[in-house]
Amino acid sequence: LFITDLDAPRNLKRVSQTDNSITLEWKNSHANIDNYRIKFAPISGGDHAEITVPKGNQATTRATLTGLRPGTEYGIGVTAVRQDRESAPATINAGTDLDNPKDLEVSDPTETTLSLRWRRPVAKFDRYRLAYVSPSGKKNEVEIPVDSTSFILRGLDAGTEYTISLQAEKGRHKSKPTTVKGSTEEEPELGQLSVSEIGWDGFQLTWTAADGAYENFIIQVQESDHPDETWNITVPGGLRLVNITGLKANTPYNITLYGVIQGHSTKPLSVETVTGVHPEVAELTVSDISPESFNLSWTTTNGDFDIFTIEIIDSNRLLEPAEYNVSGNSRTAHISGLSPSTDFIVYLSGISHGFRTQAISAAATTVEEPLLSRLMIPNATSDSLSLTWEAQDNAFDHFILEVRNSGFPLDSLVHTVPGASRRYVVTNLKGTTNYTVQLHGVIDGQGGQTLTALATT
């Protein structure tokens, strides 16, 4: 008994495809079969897959392969199957479409630009093609590199809605377009122009304007009484504030502001103002005079200062002059390291934007240095020392008392004693031990005179 082979499906063809499926159709085998087996795999290499489909009721059978990779060519074979017998295959090569870019969206619109973002397709492709159409029907196309996921459309018309489509291309093949609509912003007008923080040589200029609308701003500054004294300042379009400096004191000015969009100037805004008079320092006062220091205070008028310069000169010109620079925010200074019982002249000047004020002066005389004397140890026990001393009344803030083991200098005690005290008992000492006692007078946080005595418990 001989059995003929099953005849293969005939006229295998691709009916349609998407980016992830291919639909096939073929003429049925003449033989009585159970079903058809379809085997397929990427031509470029990859795992084989197969599915089984029933025989169609008509003269042909149609089947769709799904879950395929976009933009990929597949080798496909279809065989007829009856029990354990299989016909020769009918074969065909067919490819899926390129998948289109995903999640195309428009953001950050300005009067002349639209920013685009998207997710790249899965398929391998060569480039993107971006098309955008205005309501008038004018169409423009741009080719975009394959590694891009964003693009800025420039040179658009203000207040216009565009239809934007993006395709992936590979050779002659194109994906379906991804389409979105986006509108540019209306061309803005400048808002309010105002002047503040007026100083003797300048002022602060502020204005309101739509964000992202302007390439830059042009500020024209003109002396009201001398129109030929005019100059322009160009600042970036993101600024809304600028400090104008280098002007003349007590002078009227006209200020005009233009916005620039695509090289064209907008309607201007104007304002008038007058600069202030030169700044001055005044009322230099000396206080809290001690043997080696005093405090200074002063006032200012008309403006802020960068720095103050203080010069200290002794009246007899016996000492080197001392010069101090103080922050422009300060209105007080503490001067220390001076000689007692000495006449001084203090000169103060301020610097504001390169302008130095006329100096003002004040005189001061440091007081005599207070006396500290006669450190005595009238009584010593096995573990204590009684100390007494003499000092000028109300002269010292406090005393620092150091008691050091003469044989072991690191073995020491330090006590702080009120400035009104003239005696002190040091306890918790070691018996039959030599000690060095030092008494320091402290004035304004500075150590002054020091007395020293030796004692034995």
Long-range contacts (C-beta under 8 A, 24 or more apart in sequence): 5-85, 5-87, 5-88, 6-31, 6-33, 6-80, 6-81, 6-82, 6-85, 6-86, 6-87, 7-31, 7-80, 7-87, 8-78, 8-79, 8-80, 8-87, 8-88, 8-89, 8-90, 9-36, 9-61, 9-78, 9-79, 9-80, 9-87, 9-90, 10-90, 12-76, 12-78, 12-90, 12-91, 12-92, 13-92, 14-92, 14-94, 15-62, 17-94, 17-95, 17-96, 17-97, 18-96, 18-97, 19-70, 19-71, 19-96, 19-97, 19-98, 19-99, 19-100, 19-123, 19-175, 19-176, 20-66, 20-67, 20-68, 20-69, 20-70, 20-96, 20-99, 21-64, 21-65, 21-66, 21-67, 21-68, 21-96, 22-64, 22-65, 22-68, 22-74, 22-76, 22-94, 22-95, 22-96, 23-62, 23-63, 23-64, 23-65, 24-62, 24-63, 24-64, 24-65, 24-76, 24-78, 24-92, 24-94, 25-60, 25-61, 25-62, 25-63, 26-60, 26-61, 26-78, 26-90, 27-59, 27-60, 28-55, 28-56, 28-59, 28-60, 28-61, 29-80, 29-87, 31-80, 31-82, 31-87, 32-82, 33-80, 33-81, 33-82, 33-87, 34-81, 34-82, 34-83, 35-81, 36-61, 36-63, 36-78, 36-79, 36-80, 36-81, 37-78, 37-79, 37-81, 37-86, 38-63, 38-65, 38-76, 38-77, 38-78, 39-76, 39-77, 39-79, 39-89, 40-65, 40-74, 40-75, 40-76, 40-77, 41-74, 41-75, 42-69, 42-72, 42-73, 42-74, 42-75, 43-73, 43-74, 43-75, 43-93, 44-72, 44-73, 52-81, 68-96, 69-96, 69-122, 69-123, 70-96, 70-97, 70-98, 70-99, 70-121, 70-122, 70-123, 71-95, 71-96, 71-97, 71-98, 71-99, 71-121, 71-122, 71-123, 71-124, 71-125, 71-170, 71-173, 72-96, 72-123, 96-123, 97-173, 97-175, 97-176, 98-123, 98-125, 98-168, 98-169, 98-170, 98-173, 98-174, 98-175, 99-123, 99-168, 99-175, 100-166, 100-167, 100-168, 100-175, 100-176, 100-177, 100-178, 101-128, 101-166, 101-167, 101-168, 101-175, 101-178, 102-178, 104-164, 104-166, 104-178, 104-179, 104-180, 105-180, 106-164, 106-180, 106-181, 106-182, 108-212, 109-182, 109-183, 109-184, 109-185, 110-184, 110-185, 110-212, 110-213, 111-158, 111-159, 111-184, 111-185, 111-186, 111-187, 111-188, 111-213, 111-261, 112-154, 112-155, 112-156, 112-157, 112-158, 112-184, 112-261, 112-262, 113-152, 113-153, 113-154, 113-156, 113-184, 114-152, 114-153, 114-156, 114-162, 114-164, 114-182, 114-184, 115-150, 115-151, 115-152, 115-153, 116-150, 116-151, 116-152, 116-153, 116-164, 116-166, 116-182, 117-149, 117-150, 118-149, 118-150, 118-166, 118-178, 119-149, 120-149, 121-168, 121-175, 123-168, 123-170, 123-175, 124-170, 125-168, 125-169, 125-170, 125-175, 126-169, 126-170, 126-171, 127-168, 127-169, 128-166, 128-167, 128-168, 128-169, 129-166, 129-167, 129-169, 129-174, 130-164, 130-165, 130-166, 131-164, 131-165, 131-166, 131-167, 131-177, 132-162, 132-163, 132-164, 132-165, 133-162, 133-163, 133-164, 134-160, 134-161, 134-162, 135-160, 135-161, 155-262, 156-184, 157-184, 158-184, 158-185, 158-186, 158-187, 159-183, 159-184, 159-185, 159-186, 159-187, 160-184, 185-210, 185-213, 187-213, 187-261, 188-213, 188-259, 189-266, 189-267, 190-257, 190-259, 190-266, 190-267, 190-268, 190-269, 192-269, 193-255, 193-257, 193-269, 193-270, 193-271, 194-271, 195-255, 195-271, 195-273, 198-273, 198-274, 198-275, 198-276, 199-275, 199-276, 199-302, 199-303, 199-304, 199-352, 199-353, 200-249, 200-250, 200-275, 200-276, 200-277, 200-278, 200-279, 200-302, 200-303, 200-352, 200-353, 200-355, 201-245, 201-246, 201-247, 201-248, 201-249, 201-275, 201-352, 201-353, 201-355, 202-243, 202-244, 202-245, 202-246, 202-247, 202-275, 202-353, 203-243, 203-244, 203-247, 203-273, 203-275, 204-241, 204-242, 204-243, 204-244, 205-241, 205-242, 205-243, 205-244, 205-255, 205-257, 206-240, 206-241, 207-240, 207-257, 207-269, 208-240, 209-240, 209-259, 212-237, 212-238, 213-237, 213-259, 213-261, 214-259, 214-260, 214-261, 214-266, 215-260, 215-261, 215-262, 215-263, 216-260, 217-257, 217-258, 217-259, 217-260, 218-257, 218-258, 218-260, 218-265, 219-244, 219-255, 219-256, 219-257, 220-254, 220-255, 220-256, 220-257, 220-258, 221-247, 221-253, 221-254, 221-255, 222-253, 222-254, 222-255, 222-256, 223-248, 223-251, 223-252, 223-253, 223-254, 224-252, 224-253, 224-254, 224-272, 225-251, 225-252, 245-353, 247-275, 248-275, 249-275, 249-276, 249-277, 249-278, 250-274, 250-275, 250-276, 250-277, 250-278, 251-275, 276-302, 276-303, 277-302, 278-302, 278-303, 278-355, 278-357, 279-303, 279-304, 279-305, 279-350, 279-352, 279-355, 279-357, 280-357, 280-358, 281-308, 281-348, 281-349, 281-350, 281-357, 281-360, 282-360, 284-346, 284-348, 284-360, 284-361, 284-362, 285-362, 286-346, 286-362, 286-363, 286-364, 289-364, 289-365, 289-366, 289-367, 290-366, 290-367, 290-443, 290-444, 291-338, 291-340, 291-341, 291-366, 291-367, 291-368, 291-369, 291-370, 291-443, 291-448, 292-336, 292-337, 292-338, 292-339, 292-340, 292-366, 292-369, 292-443, 292-446, 293-334, 293-335, 293-336, 293-337, 293-338, 293-366, 293-444, 293-446, 294-335, 294-338, 294-364, 294-366, 295-332, 295-333, 295-334, 295-335, 296-332, 296-333, 296-334, 296-335, 296-346, 296-348, 296-362, 297-331, 297-332, 297-333, 298-331, 298-332, 298-348, 298-360, 299-331, 300-331, 300-350, 303-352, 304-328, 304-352, 305-350, 305-351, 305-352, 306-351, 306-352, 306-353, 307-350, 307-351, 308-333, 308-348, 308-349, 308-350, 308-351, 309-348, 309-349, 309-350, 309-351, 310-335, 310-346, 310-347, 310-348, 311-346, 311-347, 311-359, 312-338, 312-344, 312-345, 312-346, 313-344, 313-345, 313-347, 314-339, 314-342, 314-343, 314-344, 314-345, 315-342, 315-343, 315-344, 315-345, 315-363, 316-342, 316-343, 328-352, 336-444, 336-446, 338-366, 339-366, 340-366, 340-367, 340-368, 340-369, 341-365, 341-366, 341-367, 341-368, 341-369, 342-366, 369-448, 369-449, 370-395, 370-396, 370-441, 370-443, 370-448, 370-449, 371-395, 371-449, 372-396, 372-439, 372-441, 372-448, 372-449, 372-451, 373-451, 375-437, 375-439, 375-451, 375-452, 375-453, 376-453, 377-437, 377-453, 377-455, 380-455, 380-456, 380-457, 381-457, 382-431, 382-432, 382-457, 383-427, 383-428, 383-429, 383-430, 383-431, 383-457, 384-425, 384-426, 384-427, 384-428, 384-429, 384-457, 385-425, 385-426, 385-429, 385-435, 385-437, 385-455, 385-457, 386-423, 386-424, 386-425, 387-423, 387-424, 387-425, 387-426, 387-437, 387-439, 387-453, 388-422, 388-423, 389-422, 389-423, 389-439, 389-451, 390-422, 391-422, 391-441, 394-419, 395-419, 395-441, 395-443, 396-441, 396-442, 396-443, 396-448, 397-442, 397-443, 397-444, 397-445, 398-442, 399-439, 399-440, 399-441, 399-442, 400-439, 400-440, 400-442, 400-447, 401-426, 401-437, 401-438, 401-439, 401-440, 402-437, 402-438, 402-440, 403-429, 403-435, 403-436, 403-437, 404-435, 404-436, 404-437, 404-438, 405-430, 405-433, 405-434, 405-435, 406-433, 406-434, 406-435, 406-436, 406-454, 407-433, 407-434, 429-457, 430-457, 431-457, 432-456, 432-457, 433-457
